[in-house]
Amino acid sequence: MVELDLEYIQDASVMNDLNIILKTVAIIFKSNGSY
């Protein structure tokens, strides 16, 4: 987990944040078998 945090800090940008948000939204809508 710490490695991911350090990678995020090193590559901090608005585009990186948008990419994370879009991936999160896609996962929410593709969830199978969740509540």
C-alpha positions as CSV (number, residue, x, y, z in Angstrom):
1,M,0.0,0.0,0.0
2,V,2.8,2.4,0.8
3,E,4.3,1.8,-2.6
4,L,1.1,2.9,-4.3
5,D,0.9,6.0,-2.1
6,L,4.5,7.0,-3.0
7,E,3.8,6.3,-6.7
8,Y,0.7,8.5,-6.5
9,I,2.6,11.3,-4.9
10,Q,5.4,11.2,-7.5
11,D,2.9,11.2,-10.4
12,A,0.4,13.7,-8.9
13,S,-1.6,15.4,-11.7
14,V,-5.2,16.3,-12.5
15,M,-5.2,13.7,-15.3
16,N,-4.1,11.0,-12.9
17,D,-6.9,12.0,-10.5
18,L,-9.5,11.9,-13.3
19,N,-8.2,8.5,-14.4
20,I,-8.7,7.2,-10.9
21,I,-12.2,8.7,-10.6
22,L,-13.3,7.3,-14.0
23,K,-12.0,3.8,-13.1
24,T,-13.8,4.0,-9.7
25,V,-17.1,4.9,-11.4
26,A,-16.7,2.1,-14.0
27,I,-16.1,-0.4,-11.2
28,I,-19.2,0.7,-9.3
29,F,-21.4,0.3,-12.4
30,K,-19.8,-3.1,-13.4
31,S,-20.2,-4.7,-9.9
32,N,-21.7,-8.1,-10.0
33,G,-23.2,-9.8,-7.0
34,S,-22.8,-6.8,-4.7
35,Y,-25.5,-5.3,-2.5
